[in-house]
Amino acid sequence: MNLNLIYIAFTLCYLFVGCNLMHSQNTTSEKDVFLKRNIIHGSLAPDIAYNAAHIFYDRIVYENSNVAVFARVGYGGWFTLLVNSGTTLMGQGGVLFGSGKGRFEVAVGAAKINQTQYSENHDKTDPAINIGYRRNVPGKHFLFRTGIGYPEGIYFGIGYAL
């Protein structure tokens, strides 16, 4: 009788340990890893006629395997051939298309532009649009962007995803 109890206890211990080991194994595929939600990045638009520098904060509000929706706010400055200069405050909403490391980016919004021309202030609100390429490996922190837009110009930038 004691021998049967020992076999039963040994079998229960073996099953308990074996089930926990099998249950503790975890597999995650690349599709299960999503982009970081908060991103701080800067961009430069160096050109002969138009130069700009901006800093942005992006928040990804929705993401599935092929599409991510984000909101962006940014602030920056610009000048054109030492004749005209100003600052820009912008807000945009956009979509990232694609999956994996590289994605196509489209954003639309509004920009409040403070323009100083010949020592006079000219404030205006214009549309803020851009299209470009964004490289951000899902689950990683480094971000690279390049593209064309208004009021950014032809830009490239880097950032850090939190």
C-alpha positions as CSV (number, residue, x, y, z in Angstrom):
1,M,0.0,0.0,0.0
2,N,2.8,2.4,0.8
3,L,4.5,1.6,-2.5
4,N,1.3,2.6,-4.4
5,L,1.1,5.9,-2.6
6,I,4.7,6.6,-3.4
7,Y,4.1,5.9,-7.1
8,I,1.0,8.1,-7.1
9,A,2.8,10.9,-5.4
10,F,5.8,10.6,-7.8
11,T,3.4,10.5,-10.8
12,L,1.6,13.7,-9.6
13,C,4.8,15.5,-9.0
14,Y,6.1,14.5,-12.5
15,L,2.9,15.7,-14.1
16,F,2.9,18.9,-12.2
17,V,6.5,19.7,-13.1
18,G,6.1,18.6,-16.7
19,C,2.9,20.6,-17.3
20,N,4.5,23.8,-15.8
21,L,7.5,23.4,-18.1
22,M,5.3,23.0,-21.1
23,H,3.1,25.9,-20.1
24,S,6.0,28.2,-19.5
25,Q,7.3,28.0,-23.1
26,N,6.3,31.1,-25.1
27,T,6.7,31.8,-28.8
28,T,6.2,35.3,-30.2
29,S,6.3,35.9,-33.9
30,E,7.4,39.1,-35.6
31,K,3.8,40.0,-36.3
32,D,3.0,40.0,-32.6
33,V,5.5,42.8,-31.9
34,F,4.1,46.3,-32.4
35,L,5.6,49.7,-32.7
36,K,6.4,51.8,-29.6
37,R,3.5,54.2,-28.9
38,N,5.3,57.4,-28.1
39,I,8.0,58.9,-30.5
40,I,10.1,62.0,-30.2
41,H,11.9,62.9,-33.4
42,G,13.5,65.8,-35.2
43,S,13.8,66.7,-38.9
44,L,16.0,68.9,-41.0
45,A,15.3,70.3,-44.4
46,P,18.6,71.6,-45.8
47,D,18.2,73.3,-49.1
48,I,19.7,76.3,-50.8
49,A,16.5,78.3,-51.0
50,Y,14.6,76.9,-48.0
51,N,16.0,75.6,-44.7
52,A,13.9,74.3,-41.8
53,A,14.4,72.4,-38.5
54,H,11.5,70.8,-36.6
55,I,10.9,68.7,-33.5
56,F,7.9,66.4,-33.2
57,Y,6.0,64.2,-30.8
58,D,4.0,61.3,-32.3
59,R,1.5,59.1,-30.6
60,I,0.3,55.9,-32.3
61,V,-3.4,55.6,-31.4
62,Y,-4.2,52.5,-33.3
63,E,-2.2,49.7,-34.9
64,N,-2.9,46.3,-36.6
65,S,-0.6,44.2,-38.8
66,N,-0.6,46.5,-41.8
67,V,-1.9,50.0,-40.7
68,A,-1.0,52.3,-37.9
69,V,-2.8,55.6,-37.1
70,F,-0.9,58.4,-35.4
71,A,-1.3,62.0,-34.1
72,R,1.6,64.5,-34.3
73,V,2.4,67.9,-32.9
74,G,5.5,69.8,-33.8
75,Y,7.4,73.1,-33.5
76,G,10.2,74.4,-35.6
77,G,11.8,77.3,-37.4
78,W,12.7,78.1,-41.0
79,F,14.4,80.7,-43.2
80,T,14.7,81.4,-46.9
81,L,18.0,82.9,-48.3
82,L,18.3,85.3,-45.3
83,V,15.3,87.3,-46.5
84,N,12.4,85.6,-44.8
85,S,12.2,83.6,-41.6
86,G,9.7,82.4,-39.0
87,T,8.4,79.7,-36.8
88,T,5.9,76.9,-37.3
89,L,3.5,75.2,-34.9
90,M,1.7,72.3,-36.4
91,G,-0.7,69.5,-35.6
92,Q,-1.3,66.5,-37.9
93,G,-3.0,63.2,-38.1
94,G,-1.6,60.4,-40.2
95,V,-1.5,56.8,-41.3
96,L,1.5,54.4,-41.6
97,F,1.0,51.7,-44.3
98,G,3.0,48.5,-44.3
99,S,4.4,46.1,-41.8
100,G,7.9,45.3,-40.6
101,K,10.7,47.7,-40.6
102,G,9.8,50.2,-43.4
103,R,6.5,51.9,-43.8
104,F,4.9,54.5,-46.0
105,E,3.7,57.6,-44.1
106,V,1.0,60.1,-45.0
107,A,-0.1,63.0,-42.7
108,V,-2.5,65.9,-43.0
109,G,-3.2,68.7,-40.6
110,A,-2.8,72.5,-40.0
111,A,0.2,74.7,-39.3
112,K,0.3,78.1,-37.7
113,I,3.1,80.0,-39.4
114,N,4.6,83.1,-37.8
115,Q,6.4,84.8,-40.7
116,T,8.8,87.7,-40.3
117,Q,9.4,89.6,-43.5
118,Y,11.2,92.9,-43.6
119,S,10.8,93.3,-39.8
120,E,7.0,92.8,-40.0
121,N,5.1,89.9,-38.5
122,H,2.7,88.0,-40.8
123,D,0.8,85.2,-39.1
124,K,-1.1,82.7,-41.2
125,T,-2.6,79.2,-40.9
126,D,-1.8,76.8,-43.8
127,P,-2.4,73.1,-44.4
128,A,0.4,70.9,-43.2
129,I,0.9,67.8,-45.4
130,N,3.6,65.3,-45.9
131,I,4.4,61.9,-47.5
132,G,7.4,59.9,-46.9
133,Y,9.2,56.8,-45.7
134,R,9.6,55.8,-42.0
135,R,11.9,53.1,-40.8
136,N,11.1,51.9,-37.3
137,V,11.7,48.3,-36.4
138,P,8.8,47.0,-34.3
139,G,9.8,46.8,-30.6
140,K,12.9,48.9,-31.1
141,H,13.7,52.5,-30.3
142,F,15.5,54.0,-33.3
143,L,13.4,55.9,-35.9
144,F,14.5,57.3,-39.3
145,R,12.2,59.4,-41.5
146,T,12.5,61.0,-44.9
147,G,10.1,62.6,-47.4
148,I,8.6,65.8,-48.6
149,G,5.9,68.0,-47.1
150,Y,4.7,71.5,-46.4
151,P,5.9,73.4,-44.4
152,E,8.8,71.0,-43.7
153,G,10.2,70.8,-47.3
154,I,12.3,67.9,-48.4
155,Y,13.3,66.5,-45.0
156,F,15.2,63.7,-43.2
157,G,15.1,63.0,-39.5
158,I,15.9,60.7,-36.7
159,G,14.1,60.0,-33.4
160,Y,13.6,57.8,-30.4
161,A,10.6,55.7,-29.7
162,L,9.6,55.4,-26.0
